[in-house]
Amino acid sequence: MVLVSVSQAQILSLDLSPVTNLVAPWLAAGTIAPQEHSIQFQIDFPRPADDPRELSEIPEVRLWFLRLDATYPWFPFLLDWKAGELARYVAMLVPHQFHRTEGIQYNPEALELLMMQKVFVLAHWLPTQNLPSAFRLKSLAQMLGYDLEDNFLAGLA
């Protein structure tokens, strides 16, 4: 596990250096593949005790993640999906609501658009890293509640 700590000051200034300082050497050395599903975020964004919002409901935090996604659109590849980092990342980018009994409920159309955008990005990016993509793309889609057909994936090659 790799922990990426992001401070309130970094969020407010849209400073991506905690991520850039981590991934730039991996990209330069061609060693990003072993980092698959390894990153977890530690977000330090203090709020008043009476503020019930989740981090994904705070506009400044969401904006930081939007910048992260625009800069590194393949970043979900690195997130620790088992630790819930993919769900949190998606919550930063997709409108959603929290339900006490059902948990997070994403806007279905927005979720589908984001999922397909990530599939297209990763279908292009993974081969540049000499990584097979079909299984990874199917896994991503399944984590978000979708199934991808083999013939659809073959058309992306």
Buried (B, 14 or more C-beta within 10 A) or exposed (E): EEEBEBBBEBBEEEBBEBBBEBBEEBEEEEEBEEBBBBBBBEBEBEEEEEEEEEBBBBEEBBBBBEBBBEEBBBBBBBBBBEBEBBBBBBBBBBEBEBEEEEEBEBEEEBBBEBBBEBBEBBBEBBEEBEBEBBEBBBEBBEBBEBEBEEEEBEEBE
